[in-house]
Amino acid sequence: MRERSPWQPRLAQNSTSPTDQLVQALSEDILSGLLSHGARLPAHRNLADTLGIALGTVTKAYGILEKRGLVRSVKGSGMFVALANSRNRTFIDLSQNTPPAALTSRSLSATLATIARRPDMDMFNTYAPAAGHDEHRRLLAQWFNGLGIPADYQQLILTNGAQHALSVALSTVCEPFGRLYVEAQTYSGLIQLSRLLKLTLVGIPMDDEGMDVSALERSLDEHAEKGGAVYVTPLLQSPSTRIMSLARRLELIRVCRERGITIIEDDVYRLKRDAGLPQIARLAPDITLYVNSLSKILNPALRIGGLLVPEALYSRAESMLRATAMMVSPLSSAIMEQWLVDGTAETVTLAIEQETKRRYELATDILGAHVYRSGQPSFHIWMPFSREEAQSFYKAALAAGIKVTAPASTEVSEQSDQSGIRLCIGGTEFDQLTQALLTLKGIAEQLKQQPDPFPLFRL
């Protein structure tokens, strides 16, 4: 007697056709580990009768799943789960945008030992000022100066990372239900914050120089916008890695200044001063809120960010800060102080810069024409696709055991024709990264050859 299938037949509810509903239901249960490798699927006719759908629908759905590498047909025996997946399966994660690990246990131990030998008990036993202790603000301002941005510590607010800095910046310059103008593909955390703050995101098309300022100007004129804010990442934009030229930055400043628009500049991917282009906040400090973070360029566990605010907005920004956090962690502040004073920050940054270059060269060599090249190494890269191709690539990568950034998470509007996949190449082990990139190259090449191109990819 043939073994009975362990699957409880169902149809997904949010797909259009019965075929898509069956494909989605089985894909979800296979990828989640509910159906393990080698599990038998119901016979075609039995499944059709159970779900009340046509036999041809089952045949078509099984065919799609087989092309995607999720199931395999064994002649004379039936259909089986082909993906070696389970709840405990280890994925290679290329979805989290973190710098390459450069901090050694020896270095961290030395830092903590130094702090323990001379603890500042006033700092640990009392609340810090909302914007941070003056000595810590001075140190971070000096670091910002080293990145090429003139920073007055009295206009600098310490935050719990860049995400917190963005939250304070948005709350400072945006009213509920107001418009926030962003790149058509933008940072997923910014999208989430905007929804939380009830902001209306307006996605502006991009070209090779980042946000198309002519399109922004037309959109502002269309809405008769006076006031409001524009959010941009001019250097190594996330997710697309585009770099805004100096001429484009100056044009953006002109358009915003003429209309009373505030600029929020996210500069978290700048590793060094000679990145080639001045920050918008350096060119127009009176209308720009500048965001940067040690979490992104030193160590993700060091939750220290900085928000540089124009003098006219400082009081309001400090009020918004008090509403979102009492203070930055004293231990994180002490570690930041030690690293900035003893040179650890410079050493770690240099190591991250070198490793980023190595990984970027690996990724561009393997993926070739599938990668957008900004001309500057970064620890995330961009693979342009149509919206449909991006979704197919995402599903195929997941089936192969590789997590990449979900394309919908960075997409401001479903109507945008600018789509793709962001790969974060900084966080995973180098050997695993190599293996994953080779697999992803195969998926991309198959995707370009045929509309439903998923052979069985395994790691």
Order of alpha helices (4+ residues) and beta strands (2+ residues): alpha-alpha-alpha-beta-beta-beta-alpha-alpha-alpha-beta-alpha-beta-alpha-beta-beta-beta-alpha-beta-alpha-beta-alpha-beta-alpha-beta-alpha-alpha-alpha-beta-alpha-beta-beta-alpha
